């Protein structure tokens, strides 16, 4: 039988490299930014719905639309994948 050793001829040519795991910091979310863009989007959607005669201007419905889109904006701020930090 041949002598099987644990060393390889390449072991002398390759340097061992220590790999340190990078532990990411806490994920930073932006609910205020989501609420702001939800407000902007809600106002825009309410204006489109009013101009298309889907909802009436003098009712509570435009405010409900704005509030719903704001809630969606805040929910998206918490659920969306975080962006990479600029390098």
N, C-alpha and C positions, 0 to 999 in steps of 0.2 A: 504494500500500500504506500501511497505517497504521503509525505509529511504535509498536513494541512495546518498552516499557522493562521493566527488571527490578524496578521498584518498583511498589507497589500503593498506592492511597489509604489503605489500612488500616495501612500500615507506620508512618505518623506517629502513629497512635493506640495502637499496641501496643508495650509495653516488652519488650525481650528479657529473658528469665529464664534464669539459669544453673542448669542441673540438675546436681547432684552425685550420682553413684550412691552409694547406701548399701551399704557392704560389711559384710555380717553377720559377727559374730564366730564363733568356733568353736562348733559345736553341742555343747551339754552333754547328755550321756547319764547315766542313773542306774541302773547295773547292780546296785548294792547294794539300792536300792529295789525293783527287779524281782525280785531273789532273795528279799527279805523277803516280798513279796506272793505270790511263787511258793510259798514255804514255807507261808504262811497258806492259800492255795488248795489246795496239796497235802494239807495236814492235813485240810482240809474235805472234799476229794474222797475221801481215804482213809477218813474216818469215814462218808461216805455209802455207799461201796462195802462197807465192813464191815457197816454196819447193814442193807443190802439183801442181805446174804449172797452177794455177788459174789466177794469175796476173804476169806480167813481171817485172823483177827487174829494168830495165833501164827506166821505165816510172814514171809518177807522181802518179800512183795508190797506191803504198805502203804508200806514204806520206798522201794521202787522207784517207786511212784506219786508219793510226795512228791518224790523226786529228779527225776523226769521233769517234774513241774509246775514245780519250781524252775528247771530248765533252760529251759523254755518262758518263764517270767517274765523271766529274764535275756536270752534271745533277743529277746523283745518289747521290752525296754528298749533294745536296740541297734537294732532294726529299725523300731520305731514312729516315726511322724512327731513331731518335737518340738513341744511346746506353745508358745504365745506367752508371752512374759514379761509378768507383770502390769504394768499401766501405772501 
